[in-house]
Amino acid sequence: MLCRLHWLTKEKYSELAKSQRRLMLGILQRKMAKVAPKLRDHLTLVYAIETKHWLVAGTFHEKSITYG
């Protein structure tokens, strides 16, 4: 396990608290707002492939998953 210790100044604590508040309220930052639609589309495609949806059936080849 890695442990990183640093001084938590009042300014750092304030920024951390603000960041946590934004996350809890579900406020997206500009960067995430640009990435979110692409991520959603990718996950939708993966789900369609896994469930062998008729729109993507035959387009993608099955790959076996190996563990280890």
C-alpha positions in Angstrom: 0.0 0.0 0.0 1.3 3.4 -0.9 0.7 6.4 1.4 1.4 9.9 0.4 1.6 12.5 3.1 1.6 16.2 2.6 0.8 19.3 4.5 -2.9 20.2 4.2 -2.9 23.9 4.2 -6.1 26.0 4.6 -6.0 26.8 0.9 -5.7 23.1 -0.1 -8.4 22.1 2.3 -10.7 24.8 0.9 -10.1 23.7 -2.7 -10.6 20.0 -1.7 -13.9 20.9 0.0 -15.1 22.8 -3.0 -14.2 20.0 -5.3 -16.0 17.4 -3.1 -19.1 19.6 -3.0 -19.2 19.9 -6.8 -19.0 16.2 -7.1 -21.7 15.6 -4.5 -24.0 18.1 -6.3 -23.3 16.4 -9.6 -21.9 19.5 -11.2 -19.9 18.6 -14.3 -16.8 20.5 -15.1 -16.1 21.6 -18.7 -13.7 18.8 -19.3 -16.2 16.1 -18.2 -19.0 17.8 -20.1 -17.0 17.2 -23.3 -16.0 13.6 -22.5 -19.3 12.4 -21.1 -21.2 12.0 -24.4 -18.4 10.1 -26.0 -18.1 7.8 -22.9 -21.9 7.3 -23.0 -21.8 6.4 -26.7 -18.9 3.9 -26.2 -20.6 2.2 -23.2 -23.9 2.0 -25.2 -22.0 0.3 -28.1 -20.3 -2.1 -25.7 -23.6 -3.1 -24.2 -25.2 -3.6 -27.6 -22.3 -5.8 -28.7 -22.5 -7.9 -25.4 -26.2 -8.4 -25.7 -25.9 -9.1 -29.5 -28.3 -6.4 -30.5 -29.6 -6.9 -34.0 -28.2 -3.5 -35.2 -24.6 -4.6 -34.4 -24.9 -8.4 -34.8 -22.3 -9.7 -37.2 -20.3 -6.5 -37.2 -18.1 -7.3 -34.3 -16.3 -10.6 -33.6 -16.5 -12.3 -30.3 -13.3 -12.3 -28.2 -12.7 -14.7 -25.4 -11.7 -13.2 -22.0 -8.8 -14.8 -20.2 -7.9 -14.3 -16.6 -4.6 -14.6 -15.0 
